[in-house]
Amino acid sequence: MKIKDIFEEELIGTDKVMVSLDNNVLNGIVRANETASYIISCLKQDTTEDNIVFNICEKYNVGIELARKGVVKILSQLRELNLLEE
């Protein structure tokens, strides 16, 4: 899976703000906190949920269950917005 390549991005503090360049997919912006921003950066290349979970565990030194919970939540939100290529 991979995030659609339709965004212009700006980092504001630790938040990533992404403006859609394709109004047919999303008319608006996405604002992501540091962790969600990291997950989105992992999705710039084709990857898997398991790979993202592993990366979150390594980067933030958290357990697999906590990492998976966060990754599943963010992926679900991105899917609802039709922002993933799977």
N, CA, C and O atoms as a GROMACS GRO file, in nm:
protein
  344
    1MET      N    1   0.084  -0.118   0.000
    1MET     CA    2   0.000   0.000   0.000
    1MET      C    3   0.088   0.123   0.000
    1MET      O    4   0.204   0.119   0.040
    2LYS      N    5   0.030   0.232  -0.046
    2LYS     CA    6   0.106   0.356  -0.062
    2LYS      C    7   0.007   0.472  -0.059
    2LYS      O    8  -0.107   0.459  -0.102
    3ILE      N    9   0.052   0.587  -0.007
    3ILE     CA   10  -0.034   0.704  -0.007
    3ILE      C   11  -0.037   0.764  -0.148
    3ILE      O   12   0.064   0.763  -0.218
    4LYS      N   13  -0.152   0.814  -0.189
    4LYS     CA   14  -0.164   0.874  -0.321
    4LYS      C   15  -0.074   0.997  -0.330
    4LYS      O   16  -0.060   1.073  -0.234
    5ASP      N   17  -0.016   1.014  -0.445
    5ASP     CA   18   0.078   1.124  -0.467
    5ASP      C   19   0.001   1.248  -0.515
    5ASP      O   20   0.014   1.288  -0.631
    6ILE      N   21  -0.078   1.306  -0.425
    6ILE     CA   22  -0.163   1.420  -0.463
    6ILE      C   23  -0.148   1.538  -0.368
    6ILE      O   24  -0.231   1.629  -0.369
    7PHE      N   25  -0.044   1.537  -0.285
    7PHE     CA   26  -0.033   1.637  -0.179
    7PHE      C   27   0.087   1.728  -0.193
    7PHE      O   28   0.194   1.688  -0.239
    8GLU      N   29   0.067   1.850  -0.151
    8GLU     CA   30   0.175   1.943  -0.124
    8GLU      C   31   0.186   1.945   0.029
    8GLU      O   32   0.084   1.961   0.097
    9GLU      N   33   0.306   1.929   0.082
    9GLU     CA   34   0.322   1.914   0.226
    9GLU      C   35   0.402   2.029   0.286
    9GLU      O   36   0.489   2.087   0.222
   10GLU      N   37   0.369   2.059   0.411
   10GLU     CA   38   0.442   2.160   0.487
   10GLU      C   39   0.450   2.111   0.632
   10GLU      O   40   0.350   2.065   0.687
   11LEU      N   41   0.566   2.122   0.692
   11LEU     CA   42   0.584   2.085   0.832
   11LEU      C   43   0.570   2.211   0.915
   11LEU      O   44   0.643   2.308   0.894
   12ILE      N   45   0.476   2.210   1.009
   12ILE     CA   46   0.453   2.323   1.098
   12ILE      C   47   0.475   2.272   1.240
   12ILE      O   48   0.388   2.205   1.297
   13GLY      N   49   0.590   2.303   1.297
   13GLY     CA   50   0.627   2.246   1.426
   13GLY      C   51   0.647   2.096   1.409
   13GLY      O   52   0.730   2.053   1.329
   14THR      N   53   0.571   2.017   1.485
   14THR     CA   54   0.578   1.872   1.470
   14THR      C   55   0.460   1.818   1.389
   14THR      O   56   0.448   1.697   1.369
   15ASP      N   57   0.373   1.907   1.343
   15ASP     CA   58   0.256   1.866   1.264
   15ASP      C   59   0.286   1.878   1.116
   15ASP      O   60   0.353   1.971   1.072
   16LYS      N   61   0.235   1.783   1.040
   16LYS     CA   62   0.245   1.789   0.895
   16LYS      C   63   0.109   1.832   0.842
   16LYS      O   64   0.006   1.774   0.879
   17VAL      N   65   0.108   1.933   0.756
   17VAL     CA   66  -0.013   1.979   0.692
   17VAL      C   67  -0.001   1.944   0.544
   17VAL      O   68   0.096   1.981   0.478
   18MET      N   69  -0.100   1.872   0.493
   18MET     CA   70  -0.098   1.825   0.355
   18MET      C   71  -0.219   1.882   0.283
   18MET      O   72  -0.334   1.860   0.324
   19VAL      N   73  -0.193   1.955   0.175
   19VAL     CA   74  -0.300   2.015   0.096
   19VAL      C   75  -0.318   1.930  -0.030
   19VAL      O   76  -0.221   1.902  -0.101
   20SER      N   77  -0.440   1.889  -0.056
   20SER     CA   78  -0.469   1.807  -0.173
   20SER      C   79  -0.457   1.890  -0.300
   20SER      O   80  -0.508   2.001  -0.307
   21LEU      N   81  -0.389   1.834  -0.399
   21LEU     CA   82  -0.377   1.897  -0.529
   21LEU      C   83  -0.478   1.839  -0.628
   21LEU      O   84  -0.485   1.882  -0.743
   22ASP      N   85  -0.557   1.742  -0.582
   22ASP     CA   86  -0.657   1.677  -0.666
   22ASP      C   87  -0.793   1.683  -0.596
   22ASP      O   88  -0.822   1.599  -0.511
   23ASN      N   89  -0.875   1.781  -0.632
   23ASN     CA   90  -1.005   1.798  -0.567
   23ASN      C   91  -1.101   1.684  -0.597
   23ASN      O   92  -1.202   1.670  -0.528
   24ASN      N   93  -1.071   1.601  -0.697
   24ASN     CA   94  -1.156   1.485  -0.725
   24ASN      C   95  -1.137   1.375  -0.620
   24ASN      O   96  -1.226   1.293  -0.600
   25VAL      N   97  -1.021   1.374  -0.555
   25VAL     CA   98  -0.993   1.274  -0.451
   25VAL      C   99  -1.025   1.331  -0.314
   25VAL      O  100  -1.095   1.267  -0.235
   26LEU      N  101  -0.974   1.450  -0.285
   26LEU     CA  102  -0.997   1.514  -0.155
   26LEU      C  103  -0.995   1.665  -0.176
   26LEU      O  104  -0.901   1.720  -0.232
   27ASN      N  105  -1.099   1.729  -0.131
   27ASN     CA  106  -1.107   1.874  -0.140
   27ASN      C  107  -1.081   1.930  -0.001
   27ASN      O  108  -1.174   1.949   0.077
   28GLY      N  109  -0.954   1.955   0.029
   28GLY     CA  110  -0.922   2.007   0.160
   28GLY      C  111  -0.780   1.976   0.201
   28GLY      O  112  -0.693   1.953   0.117
   29ILE      N  113  -0.760   1.976   0.332
   29ILE     CA  114  -0.627   1.952   0.387
   29ILE      C  115  -0.633   1.840   0.489
   29ILE      O  116  -0.739   1.807   0.542
   30VAL      N  117  -0.517   1.780   0.514
   30VAL     CA  118  -0.501   1.680   0.618
   30VAL      C  119  -0.394   1.732   0.712
   30VAL      O  120  -0.286   1.772   0.669
   31ARG      N  121  -0.425   1.731   0.841
   31ARG     CA  122  -0.328   1.773   0.942
   31ARG      C  123  -0.294   1.650   1.026
   31ARG      O  124  -0.383   1.581   1.076
   32ALA      N  125  -0.164   1.623   1.041
   32ALA     CA  126  -0.122   1.502   1.110
   32ALA      C  127  -0.022   1.536   1.220
   32ALA      O  128   0.068   1.618   1.201
   33ASN      N  129  -0.038   1.473   1.337
   33ASN     CA  130   0.059   1.493   1.445
   33ASN      C  131   0.188   1.420   1.410
   33ASN      O  132   0.198   1.361   1.302
   34GLU      N  133   0.286   1.423   1.498
   34GLU     CA  134   0.418   1.367   1.469
   34GLU      C  135   0.413   1.219   1.432
   34GLU      O  136   0.476   1.177   1.335
   35THR      N  137   0.337   1.141   1.508
   35THR     CA  138   0.330   0.997   1.480
   35THR      C  139   0.258   0.970   1.350
   35THR      O  140   0.306   0.891   1.268
   36ALA      N  141   0.144   1.033   1.329
   36ALA     CA  142   0.071   1.016   1.203
   36ALA      C  143   0.155   1.063   1.086
   36ALA      O  144   0.153   1.002   0.979
   37SER      N  145   0.229   1.170   1.106
   37SER     CA  146   0.318   1.221   1.002
   37SER      C  147   0.424   1.117   0.966
   37SER      O  148   0.455   1.098   0.848
   38TYR      N  149   0.477   1.050   1.066
   38TYR     CA  150   0.578   0.946   1.040
   38TYR      C  151   0.516   0.830   0.963
   38TYR      O  152   0.577   0.777   0.871
   39ILE      N  153   0.395   0.790   1.002
   39ILE     CA  154   0.325   0.682   0.932
   39ILE      C  155   0.304   0.721   0.786
   39ILE      O  156   0.326   0.640   0.696
   40ILE      N  157   0.261   0.843   0.762
   40ILE     CA  158   0.240   0.892   0.625
   40ILE      C  159   0.371   0.891   0.548
   40ILE      O  160   0.373   0.857   0.430
   41SER      N  161   0.480   0.929   0.613
   41SER     CA  162   0.609   0.927   0.543
   41SER      C  163   0.649   0.785   0.505
   41SER      O  164   0.711   0.764   0.401
   42CYS      N  165   0.614   0.687   0.589
   42CYS     CA  166   0.640   0.546   0.555
   42CYS      C  167   0.560   0.504   0.432
   42CYS      O  168   0.603   0.418   0.356
   43LEU      N  169   0.444   0.566   0.414
   43LEU     CA  170   0.355   0.531   0.303
   43LEU      C  171   0.393   0.597   0.171
   43LEU      O  172   0.326   0.575   0.070
   44LYS      N  173   0.497   0.674   0.169
   44LYS     CA  174   0.540   0.736   0.043
   44LYS      C  175   0.599   0.632  -0.051
   44LYS      O  176   0.607   0.654  -0.172
   45GLN      N  177   0.640   0.518   0.004
   45GLN     CA  178   0.688   0.405  -0.073
   45GLN      C  179   0.593   0.289  -0.047
   45GLN      O  180   0.529   0.284   0.058
   46ASP      N  181   0.584   0.198  -0.141
   46ASP     CA  182   0.499   0.082  -0.121
   46ASP      C  183   0.546   0.006   0.003
   46ASP      O  184   0.664  -0.027   0.014
   47THR      N  185   0.454  -0.022   0.094
   47THR     CA  186   0.490  -0.086   0.220
   47THR      C  187   0.373  -0.169   0.271
   47THR      O  188   0.268  -0.176   0.207
   48THR      N  189   0.390  -0.231   0.386
   48THR     CA  190   0.284  -0.311   0.448
   48THR      C  191   0.255  -0.257   0.588
   48THR      O  192   0.335  -0.183   0.646
   49GLU      N  193   0.141  -0.294   0.640
   49GLU     CA  194   0.106  -0.257   0.777
   49GLU      C  195   0.211  -0.308   0.874
   49GLU      O  196   0.253  -0.235   0.964
   50ASP      N  197   0.253  -0.433   0.858
   50ASP     CA  198   0.352  -0.492   0.948
   50ASP      C  199   0.484  -0.414   0.946
   50ASP      O  200   0.546  -0.394   1.050
   51ASN      N  201   0.525  -0.370   0.828
   51ASN     CA  202   0.649  -0.294   0.817
   51ASN      C  203   0.638  -0.160   0.890
   51ASN      O  204   0.731  -0.117   0.957
   52ILE      N  205   0.523  -0.094   0.876
   52ILE     CA  206   0.503   0.034   0.946
   52ILE      C  207   0.503   0.012   1.096
   52ILE      O  208   0.564   0.089   1.170
   53VAL      N  209   0.436  -0.093   1.143
   53VAL     CA  210   0.433  -0.124   1.286
   53VAL      C  211   0.575  -0.146   1.337
   53VAL      O  212   0.612  -0.093   1.442
   54PHE      N  213   0.654  -0.223   1.264
   54PHE     CA  214   0.794  -0.247   1.304
   54PHE      C  215   0.869  -0.115   1.314
   54PHE      O  216   0.942  -0.092   1.410
   55ASN      N  217   0.853  -0.027   1.214
   55ASN     CA  218   0.922   0.102   1.215
   55ASN      C  219   0.879   0.189   1.332
   55ASN      O  220   0.962   0.258   1.392
   56ILE      N  221   0.750   0.187   1.365
   56ILE     CA  222   0.700   0.265   1.480
   56ILE      C  223   0.762   0.212   1.610
   56ILE      O  224   0.804   0.290   1.695
   57CYS      N  225   0.767   0.080   1.624
   57CYS     CA  226   0.828   0.019   1.744
   57CYS      C  227   0.973   0.065   1.759
   57CYS      O  228   1.016   0.100   1.868
   58GLU      N  229   1.046   0.063   1.649
   58GLU     CA  230   1.187   0.102   1.652
   58GLU      C  231   1.204   0.252   1.681
   58GLU      O  232   1.285   0.289   1.766
   59LYS      N  233   1.129   0.335   1.612
   59LYS     CA  234   1.145   0.481   1.624
   59LYS      C  235   1.104   0.532   1.762
   59LYS      O  236   1.172   0.616   1.821
   60TYR      N  237   0.991   0.482   1.814
   60TYR     CA  238   0.935   0.537   1.937
   60TYR      C  239   0.955   0.446   2.058
   60TYR      O  240   0.910   0.478   2.168
   61ASN      N  241   1.023   0.332   2.038
   61ASN     CA  242   1.051   0.238   2.147
   61ASN      C  243   0.924   0.200   2.223
   61ASN      O  244   0.917   0.209   2.345
   62VAL      N  245   0.822   0.156   2.147
   62VAL     CA  246   0.696   0.112   2.205
   62VAL      C  247   0.673  -0.034   2.168
   62VAL      O  248   0.735  -0.087   2.076
   63GLY      N  249   0.582  -0.097   2.240
   63GLY     CA  250   0.548  -0.235   2.214
   63GLY      C  251   0.467  -0.251   2.086
   63GLY      O  252   0.409  -0.156   2.035
   64ILE      N  253   0.466  -0.372   2.037
   64ILE     CA  254   0.399  -0.401   1.910
   64ILE      C  255   0.248  -0.376   1.916
   64ILE      O  256   0.190  -0.328   1.819
   65GLU      N  257   0.185  -0.408   2.029
   65GLU     CA  258   0.040  -0.389   2.040
   65GLU      C  259   0.001  -0.241   2.034
   65GLU      O  260  -0.094  -0.204   1.966
   66LEU      N  261   0.076  -0.158   2.105
   66LEU     CA  262   0.048  -0.015   2.103
   66LEU      C  263   0.076   0.043   1.964
   66LEU      O  264  -0.002   0.124   1.913
   67ALA      N  265   0.186   0.002   1.904
   67ALA     CA  266   0.220   0.050   1.770
   67ALA      C  267   0.113   0.009   1.669
   67ALA      O  268   0.070   0.091   1.588
   68ARG      N  269   0.070  -0.117   1.674
   68ARG     CA  270  -0.031  -0.164   1.578
   68ARG      C  271  -0.162  -0.089   1.596
   68ARG      O  272  -0.227  -0.055   1.497
   69LYS      N  273  -0.201  -0.062   1.719
   69LYS     CA  274  -0.325   0.011   1.744
   69LYS      C  275  -0.322   0.148   1.676
   69LYS      O  276  -0.419   0.187   1.611
   70GLY      N  277  -0.211   0.220   1.690
   70GLY     CA  278  -0.198   0.351   1.628
   70GLY      C  279  -0.194   0.343   1.476
   70GLY      O  280  -0.258   0.423   1.407
   71VAL      N  281  -0.120   0.248   1.424
   71VAL     CA  282  -0.108   0.232   1.278
   71VAL      C  283  -0.243   0.196   1.218
   71VAL      O  284  -0.282   0.252   1.115
   72VAL      N  285  -0.313   0.103   1.279
   72VAL     CA  286  -0.446   0.062   1.228
   72VAL      C  287  -0.540   0.182   1.226
   72VAL      O  288  -0.617   0.200   1.132
   73LYS      N  289  -0.536   0.264   1.330
   73LYS     CA  290  -0.624   0.381   1.338
   73LYS      C  291  -0.595   0.479   1.224
   73LYS      O  292  -0.686   0.526   1.156
   74ILE      N  293  -0.467   0.511   1.203
   74ILE     CA  294  -0.430   0.606   1.098
   74ILE      C  295  -0.461   0.549   0.960
   74ILE      O  296  -0.514   0.620   0.874
   75LEU      N  297  -0.430   0.422   0.937
   75LEU     CA  298  -0.460   0.360   0.808
   75LEU      C  299  -0.610   0.359   0.781
   75LEU      O  300  -0.652   0.381   0.667
   76SER      N  301  -0.689   0.334   0.883
   76SER     CA  302  -0.834   0.336   0.869
   76SER      C  303  -0.884   0.474   0.827
   76SER      O  304  -0.969   0.486   0.739
   77GLN      N  305  -0.830   0.577   0.890
   77GLN     CA  306  -0.869   0.714   0.856
   77GLN      C  307  -0.829   0.749   0.712
   77GLN      O  308  -0.905   0.813   0.640
   78LEU      N  309  -0.710   0.707   0.672
   78LEU     CA  310  -0.665   0.733   0.535
   78LEU      C  311  -0.750   0.658   0.434
   78LEU      O  312  -0.780   0.709   0.326
   79ARG      N  313  -0.789   0.534   0.468
   79ARG     CA  314  -0.877   0.457   0.380
   79ARG      C  315  -1.013   0.524   0.366
   79ARG      O  316  -1.068   0.531   0.256
   80GLU      N  317  -1.067   0.571   0.476
   80GLU     CA  318  -1.198   0.639   0.472
   80GLU      C  319  -1.195   0.760   0.379
   80GLU      O  320  -1.295   0.793   0.316
   81LEU      N  321  -1.080   0.826   0.372
   81LEU     CA  322  -1.064   0.943   0.285
   81LEU      C  323  -1.020   0.904   0.143
   81LEU      O  324  -0.999   0.990   0.058
   82ASN      N  325  -1.006   0.773   0.118
   82ASN     CA  326  -0.965   0.721  -0.012
   82ASN      C  327  -0.828   0.775  -0.053
   82ASN      O  328  -0.807   0.815  -0.168
   83LEU      N  329  -0.734   0.776   0.042
   83LEU     CA  330  -0.603   0.832   0.016
   83LEU      C  331  -0.493   0.727  -0.002
   83LEU      O  332  -0.376   0.761  -0.021
   84LEU      N  333  -0.532   0.600   0.004
   84LEU     CA  334  -0.433   0.493  -0.012
   84LEU      C  335  -0.450   0.420  -0.145
   84LEU      O  336  -0.562   0.397  -0.191
   85GLU      N  337  -0.337   0.384  -0.204
   85GLU     CA  338  -0.336   0.294  -0.319
   85GLU      C  339  -0.300   0.158  -0.264
   85GLU      O  340  -0.192   0.139  -0.209
   86GLU      N  341  -0.391   0.061  -0.280
   86GLU     CA  342  -0.364  -0.072  -0.222
   86GLU      C  343  -0.358  -0.178  -0.328
   86GLU      O  344  -0.336  -0.296  -0.298
   0.00000   0.00000   0.00000
